[in-house]
Amino acid sequence: MSIKRIEVGPRMSQAVIHGSVAYLAGQVAKGDGVAAQTEGVLAQIDALLAQAGTDKTKLLTATIYLADIATFAEMNAVWDQWVPAGNTPARATVEAALATPEYKVEIVVQAAI
């Protein structure tokens, strides 16, 4: 089975396609607050999914990392507007220390092709 890598860097690829699944790296975005960062992250996910030949209606799983779990509702307000009704993935949300203090949210998804 072939492996296709998208936006390959020295440390990681932004997406890897193996078989009929696209695996995206954790996505972060700059912005003021969790809502703005979530919007930026979801836009990046949309773009990577498109490059992989799929879209958010085919999400399988999502893992959401929040620097502060108290911002859960703020993140969900953006997520709920973005995720397609009836096509919600299996999902986990956890509080975690992210790569730098400026990042408030990081999202990792996998999607069927």
Buried (B, 14 or more C-beta within 10 A) or exposed (E): EEEBEBEEEEEEBBBBBEEEBBBBBBBBBEBEEBBBBBBBBBEBBEBBBEBBEBBBEBBEBBBBBBBEEEBBEBBBEBBEEBBEEEEEBEBEBEEEEBEEEEBBBBBBBBBEB
